[in-house]
Amino acid sequence: MYILLIEDDDGVAELVGTGMAEAGHRVVHERDGQAGLAQAMAGGFDVMVFDRQLPGGMDGTQVLQALRAKDDTTPVLFLSALGALQDWMTGLDAGGDDYVTKPFQFAELLRRVEALHQRHVSAHAEAQSPGL
């Protein structure tokens, strides 16, 4: 799986990148919203993981809204310290597919990312298969 991680905390990014690599996945890491959006627009990612609070003039929800406006349906999981119910709702309302709060257990993040990917692949397979 090819994953885009937009995360400004280098420690979190290293943990996620190393763990995903050990699980057999490739991760591209960007530190701010503008650079992350440029990477995302280049396409080719199976899943994207965004922090909500990012430097660079765009937060995670703004990055996602820009992608969804371009009809990008790549699954996005928010990984954020913002953990109130309203924060979750804001992320999901922006077009996010899942939301994990920091601090987090890597095993849970991995399972959720893999599940998002599997659902996305299955949905595309169903859309491509002829009706009965």
ZAVOKE-137162 format. One line per field, with one value per residue: x, y, z of N, C-alpha, C in turn; residue number from 1; residue in one letter. Coordinates in nm, 2 decimals. Layout:
REM ZAVOKE-137162
n_xx [X_...]
n_yy [Y_...]
n_zz [Z_...]
ca_xx [X_...]
ca_yy [Y_...]
ca_zz [Z_...]
c_xx [X_...]
c_yy [Y_...]
c_zz [Z_...]
num [NUM_...]
residu [A_...]
REM end
This chain:
REM ZAVOKE-137162
n_xx [0.08_0.05_0.11_0.02_0.14_0.06_0.20_0.31_0.46_0.76_0.84_0.60_0.56_0.79_0.74_0.50_0.58_0.80_0.67_0.47_0.63_0.75_0.53_0.51_0.44_0.46_0.56_0.50_0.61_0.50_0.54_0.37_0.06_0.04_0.25_0.17_-0.08_0.01_0.15_-0.06_-0.23_-0.08_-0.13_-0.19_-0.18_-0.29_-0.41_-0.45_-0.31_-0.38_-0.28_-0.48_-0.41_-0.19_0.11_0.18_-0.03_-0.25_-0.48_-0.55_-0.82_-0.87_-0.70_-0.81_-1.07_-1.00_-0.91_-1.13_-1.30_-1.19_-1.28_-1.14_-1.13_-0.97_-0.92_-0.92_-0.77_-0.79_-0.54_-0.51_-0.45_-0.67_-0.95_-1.22_-1.57_-1.69_-1.46_-1.41_-1.64_-1.61_-1.39_-1.48_-1.71_-1.57_-1.50_-1.35_-1.27_-1.21_-1.11_-0.86_-0.74_-0.46_-0.28_-0.20_-0.24_-0.02_-0.08_-0.36_-0.40_-0.27_-0.44_-0.68_-0.61_-0.55_-0.80_-0.95_-0.83_-0.90_-1.18_-1.21_-1.10_-1.26_-1.51_-1.46_-1.42_-1.67_-1.81_-1.70_-1.77_-2.00_-2.36_-2.59]
n_yy [-0.12_0.23_0.52_0.84_1.06_1.34_1.53_1.73_1.68_1.55_1.32_1.17_1.13_0.97_0.74_0.65_0.62_0.43_0.21_0.15_0.09_-0.14_-0.30_-0.35_-0.14_0.15_0.49_0.83_1.13_1.45_1.77_2.00_2.16_2.28_2.16_1.89_1.89_1.93_1.69_1.51_1.58_1.49_1.23_0.87_0.75_0.51_0.53_0.81_0.99_1.24_1.50_1.72_1.98_2.18_2.34_2.60_2.73_2.58_2.37_2.03_1.96_2.15_2.08_1.83_1.91_2.05_1.84_1.67_1.84_1.82_1.58_1.36_1.05_0.91_0.73_0.89_0.92_1.09_1.19_1.31_1.54_1.68_1.60_1.62_1.56_1.74_1.80_1.56_1.54_1.76_1.68_1.45_1.55_1.71_1.53_1.32_0.98_0.83_0.87_0.91_0.97_1.14_1.07_0.76_0.41_0.23_-0.02_-0.01_0.21_0.11_-0.11_0.03_0.19_-0.01_-0.13_0.08_0.09_-0.16_-0.15_0.05_-0.06_-0.28_-0.15_-0.02_-0.24_-0.35_-0.15_-0.17_-0.42_-0.59_-0.56_-0.79]
n_zz [0.00_-0.07_0.09_0.19_0.42_0.60_0.83_1.09_1.32_1.39_1.54_1.56_1.28_1.22_1.38_1.26_0.99_1.01_1.13_0.94_0.72_0.82_0.82_0.56_0.39_0.19_0.26_0.20_0.33_0.42_0.57_0.59_0.51_0.24_0.09_0.13_0.00_-0.26_-0.31_-0.28_-0.49_-0.70_-0.70_-0.70_-0.45_-0.21_0.04_0.26_0.53_0.75_0.96_1.16_1.25_1.09_0.97_0.73_0.61_0.54_0.69_0.78_0.72_0.53_0.32_0.26_0.18_-0.06_-0.21_-0.23_-0.37_-0.62_-0.69_-0.58_-0.44_-0.27_0.03_0.34_0.65_0.95_1.18_1.48_1.75_1.83_1.99_2.06_2.03_1.84_1.70_1.57_1.42_1.25_1.10_0.97_0.84_0.65_0.47_0.55_0.61_0.84_1.19_1.42_1.74_1.89_2.19_2.03_1.96_1.77_1.64_1.62_1.45_1.22_1.16_1.10_0.88_0.70_0.68_0.57_0.32_0.22_0.21_0.02_-0.21_-0.24_-0.29_-0.53_-0.69_-0.70_-0.82_-1.08_-1.17_-1.38_-1.35_-1.22]
ca_xx [0.00_0.12_0.04_0.07_0.13_0.09_0.22_0.42_0.54_0.86_0.83_0.49_0.59_0.89_0.68_0.41_0.66_0.87_0.57_0.40_0.73_0.77_0.41_0.52_0.38_0.55_0.50_0.56_0.58_0.50_0.52_0.27_-0.06_0.06_0.33_0.09_-0.18_0.08_0.18_-0.18_-0.28_0.00_-0.20_-0.12_-0.18_-0.40_-0.47_-0.38_-0.33_-0.36_-0.30_-0.57_-0.34_-0.07_0.17_0.19_-0.14_-0.37_-0.49_-0.58_-0.95_-0.87_-0.63_-0.91_-1.17_-0.95_-0.90_-1.27_-1.35_-1.13_-1.33_-1.04_-1.20_-0.88_-0.96_-0.84_-0.78_-0.73_-0.47_-0.51_-0.47_-0.81_-1.03_-1.36_-1.67_-1.70_-1.34_-1.43_-1.74_-1.55_-1.30_-1.57_-1.79_-1.48_-1.48_-1.26_-1.32_-1.19_-1.04_-0.79_-0.68_-0.33_-0.19_-0.27_-0.17_0.01_-0.16_-0.50_-0.38_-0.24_-0.56_-0.78_-0.56_-0.56_-0.94_-1.00_-0.79_-0.97_-1.32_-1.20_-1.07_-1.39_-1.61_-1.42_-1.44_-1.81_-1.85_-1.65_-1.83_-2.13_-2.47_-2.65]
ca_yy [0.00_0.35_0.60_0.98_1.11_1.48_1.54_1.82_1.63_1.45_1.20_1.09_1.09_0.86_0.63_0.60_0.58_0.31_0.10_0.12_0.02_-0.28_-0.38_-0.37_-0.03_0.27_0.61_0.96_1.22_1.59_1.84_2.11_2.15_2.31_2.05_1.77_1.90_1.91_1.55_1.44_1.61_1.41_1.11_0.74_0.70_0.42_0.59_0.93_1.01_1.38_1.57_1.83_2.11_2.18_2.47_2.62_2.80_2.49_2.26_1.90_1.97_2.23_1.99_1.73_1.97_2.08_1.71_1.63_1.93_1.77_1.44_1.26_0.97_0.83_0.73_0.97_0.91_1.20_1.15_1.44_1.57_1.74_1.48_1.64_1.52_1.84_1.79_1.44_1.57_1.85_1.60_1.36_1.64_1.76_1.42_1.22_0.85_0.78_0.97_0.85_1.08_1.12_0.96_0.64_0.28_0.21_-0.13_0.04_0.29_0.02_-0.18_0.12_0.22_-0.13_-0.15_0.18_0.05_-0.28_-0.11_0.13_-0.15_-0.35_-0.06_0.00_-0.36_-0.37_-0.05_-0.21_-0.54_-0.58_-0.60_-0.93]
ca_zz [0.00_-0.09_0.19_0.21_0.56_0.62_0.98_1.13_1.44_1.33_1.61_1.51_1.14_1.22_1.43_1.16_0.87_1.04_1.15_0.81_0.64_0.88_0.78_0.41_0.31_0.15_0.31_0.16_0.44_0.41_0.70_0.59_0.42_0.10_0.03_0.13_-0.11_-0.39_-0.32_-0.29_-0.62_-0.79_-0.71_-0.68_-0.31_-0.17_0.16_0.31_0.68_0.77_1.09_1.15_1.27_1.01_0.93_0.58_0.56_0.52_0.78_0.72_0.66_0.40_0.22_0.22_0.10_-0.19_-0.28_-0.26_-0.48_-0.75_-0.70_-0.53_-0.35_-0.19_0.17_0.43_0.80_1.03_1.30_1.54_1.89_1.85_2.01_2.11_1.94_1.74_1.61_1.49_1.32_1.15_1.01_0.89_0.75_0.55_0.37_0.60_0.62_0.98_1.27_1.53_1.82_1.96_2.16_1.97_1.95_1.63_1.59_1.59_1.33_1.11_1.12_1.04_0.75_0.61_0.66_0.47_0.19_0.17_0.17_-0.10_-0.32_-0.26_-0.35_-0.67_-0.76_-0.71_-0.92_-1.21_-1.21_-1.44_-1.27_-1.24]
c_xx [0.09_0.04_0.10_0.04_0.16_0.08_0.34_0.51_0.63_0.86_0.72_0.51_0.69_0.82_0.58_0.48_0.73_0.77_0.50_0.50_0.75_0.65_0.41_0.46_0.48_0.48_0.58_0.51_0.60_0.47_0.42_0.16_-0.04_0.14_0.25_-0.01_-0.11_0.11_0.05_-0.24_-0.20_-0.06_-0.12_-0.13_-0.31_-0.48_-0.38_-0.41_-0.29_-0.37_-0.40_-0.50_-0.20_-0.02_0.15_0.06_-0.27_-0.37_-0.54_-0.72_-0.95_-0.80_-0.73_-1.02_-1.13_-0.94_-1.04_-1.33_-1.30_-1.18_-1.23_-1.11_-1.10_-0.92_-0.86_-0.87_-0.72_-0.67_-0.44_-0.51_-0.60_-0.90_-1.17_-1.45_-1.69_-1.58_-1.36_-1.53_-1.69_-1.47_-1.38_-1.65_-1.70_-1.46_-1.39_-1.34_-1.31_-1.11_-0.99_-0.72_-0.55_-0.35_-0.27_-0.18_-0.14_-0.07_-0.30_-0.49_-0.36_-0.37_-0.67_-0.74_-0.58_-0.71_-1.00_-0.96_-0.87_-1.12_-1.31_-1.18_-1.20_-1.50_-1.58_-1.44_-1.58_-1.86_-1.81_-1.72_-1.97_-2.25_-2.53_-2.79]
c_yy [0.12_0.46_0.74_1.02_1.26_1.51_1.63_1.77_1.52_1.32_1.11_1.04_0.97_0.73_0.56_0.54_0.44_0.19_0.06_0.04_-0.12_-0.37_-0.40_-0.26_0.08_0.40_0.73_1.05_1.37_1.66_1.95_2.09_2.17_2.20_1.92_1.77_1.87_1.76_1.47_1.46_1.53_1.27_0.98_0.68_0.61_0.47_0.71_0.95_1.16_1.42_1.68_1.97_2.10_2.32_2.48_2.68_2.71_2.39_2.13_1.90_2.05_2.15_1.89_1.79_2.01_1.95_1.66_1.71_1.89_1.62_1.33_1.18_0.88_0.84_0.81_0.95_1.03_1.14_1.28_1.44_1.63_1.62_1.50_1.59_1.61_1.83_1.67_1.47_1.66_1.77_1.51_1.44_1.70_1.66_1.31_1.09_0.78_0.88_0.89_0.97_1.04_1.14_0.84_0.52_0.25_0.09_-0.09_0.12_0.21_-0.05_-0.09_0.16_0.11_-0.15_-0.05_0.14_-0.06_-0.24_-0.03_0.04_-0.23_-0.27_-0.04_-0.12_-0.38_-0.27_-0.09_-0.33_-0.52_-0.62_-0.73_-0.91]
c_zz [0.00_-0.01_0.19_0.35_0.56_0.77_1.01_1.24_1.38_1.40_1.57_1.37_1.14_1.27_1.32_1.04_0.89_1.06_1.02_0.72_0.69_0.84_0.63_0.33_0.29_0.20_0.25_0.27_0.39_0.54_0.70_0.49_0.28_0.03_0.03_0.02_-0.24_-0.41_-0.35_-0.43_-0.73_-0.81_-0.69_-0.55_-0.29_-0.05_0.20_0.46_0.70_0.92_1.06_1.15_1.19_0.98_0.78_0.52_0.53_0.62_0.71_0.66_0.53_0.29_0.17_0.14_-0.04_-0.27_-0.32_-0.37_-0.61_-0.77_-0.67_-0.42_-0.26_-0.04_0.25_0.58_0.86_1.15_1.37_1.69_1.93_1.86_2.06_2.00_1.82_1.64_1.52_1.38_1.21_1.05_0.92_0.79_0.63_0.44_0.42_0.62_0.76_1.05_1.39_1.61_1.88_2.11_2.11_1.98_1.80_1.57_1.55_1.46_1.21_1.06_1.05_0.90_0.65_0.58_0.56_0.33_0.13_0.13_0.04_-0.22_-0.35_-0.33_-0.50_-0.75_-0.79_-0.82_-1.06_-1.26_-1.27_-1.35_-1.31_-1.29]
num [1_2_3_4_5_6_7_8_9_10_11_12_13_14_15_16_17_18_19_20_21_22_23_24_25_26_27_28_29_30_31_32_33_34_35_36_37_38_39_40_41_42_43_44_45_46_47_48_49_50_51_52_53_54_55_56_57_58_59_60_61_62_63_64_65_66_67_68_69_70_71_72_73_74_75_76_77_78_79_80_81_82_83_84_85_86_87_88_89_90_91_92_93_94_95_96_97_98_99_100_101_102_103_104_105_106_107_108_109_110_111_112_113_114_115_116_117_118_119_120_121_122_123_124_125_126_127_128_129_130_131_132]
residu [M_Y_I_L_L_I_E_D_D_D_G_V_A_E_L_V_G_T_G_M_A_E_A_G_H_R_V_V_H_E_R_D_G_Q_A_G_L_A_Q_A_M_A_G_G_F_D_V_M_V_F_D_R_Q_L_P_G_G_M_D_G_T_Q_V_L_Q_A_L_R_A_K_D_D_T_T_P_V_L_F_L_S_A_L_G_A_L_Q_D_W_M_T_G_L_D_A_G_G_D_D_Y_V_T_K_P_F_Q_F_A_E_L_L_R_R_V_E_A_L_H_Q_R_H_V_S_A_H_A_E_A_Q_S_P_G_L]
REM end
